[in-house]
Amino acid sequence: MRICVILEGCYPYVTGGVSTWIHQYIKAMPEHEFVLLTIGASSEDRGKFKYELPGNIVEVKEIFLQDALKLTSDGKKYKFAGRELQALTDFVHCKSPDWEVLFEMYNDKKIPPMSFLTSEEFLNILIRICEKDYPYTAFSDMFHTLRSMFLPVLYTISQDIPKADLYHAIATGYSGLLARLGSYKYHAPFMLTEHGIYTREREEEIIRARWVPAAFKRFWVRFFYMLSDAIYSKASMITSLFDNARKTQIEIGCSPERCRVITNGIHYERFCNIPLKKADGWVDIGAIVRLAPIKDIKTLIYSFYELRFRMTNVRLHVIGPEDDEQYAKECYELAEQLGVQEIYFTGMVNVLEYMEKLDFTILTSISEGQPLSVLESFAAGRPCVTTDVGCCRELLNGMEGDELGCAGYCVPPMDREALCGAMERMCTHTEERYQMGRIGKKRVELYFRHNDMIRNYKNAYTEVMTNWLGSASH
């Protein structure tokens, strides 16, 4: 089978997290051919892959959203038919447009994306929106905001789509839209796997964002919900990593009968024989993480700074790549300003070897799905301190039917005092730490094996294809 996997802002340009997951996922299915359809920000990243691609990846199609900003109008005036204008009007209002009509316009007919956004029809729609909902907002601000919002979408759906038997998006947003486009073009099924709830993540990001004027935050949130609805409403199957995520998908609008939970899995045997660290008078804490704002390394640095006033025999190892160079620089400078000598930024290392130096691990993310770093730490017998995001609490305490016990401490995100207290307890309660490590190791052995995960996804592919072919035959 030829499967088109559609990715946004991750593999193969970024390491760790979803990128590691998809790399191992594709390698584990050599019987299938994979096409990568990747969505990035800047064309400067073209071809700059951080991974050696597996041999069963037979094609890579790269799309960069900033290229949309280079588009200009061809000067022609297009006469939009009634159903086309209705679809465009719904699109601008973020009200679940008829995507098949838009696909026909911008992909089949190849209407230039700028043609509508420089048209009288677009201006008239904007005027009505401003008069009704934004009477005190400068029209020029509204015009440029909405054009920058909609142009990348029209540009994206105008791209050539690789042919495949099945389209698999690893998020909603732009990638989900392309999965639906592929289904439209080649009469193939499409499915969605969410590691985090993309819509909710974008909503939280927009609420906090300084670059979005307050007047337009609500509009941006509606925009991302519209993109998510494009795949939620039509996908043959929608999977998530844990039950609360599934409930959120259903709350947003997914049909319960199309939703599945498929948990992550890791190569347990790679980690289970790593020996515990030999006692040397120090307690070593590891954060196996990309240096990026969503991982909130700054709160970790501040909390460790406070911990050093309570304990003198602790060291912090921040293990991972500079995903965001500017943010990484700010983290280095913060550690230096606080004068903390016992923080080590290691960059990329062999995690299997480095794990031998650690007593426990920590994850301070603002948002997560079902983090592989926590599962890997557990498999190595290292308990964790995590923020209460995504599936972290369930991983630490066990999901339904799991009565093994607690494998770490969970604290609210961005809470320095609670994080410092959890680290201190993990450092000082040695026997409890060892017991938590044993519980975490057993939890992964029983419930989070890579082979089980791959089998479940293979079954999902079989189910999607069987149902699709069955419905087509009728």
Disulfide bonds with the S-S distance in Angstrom:
none
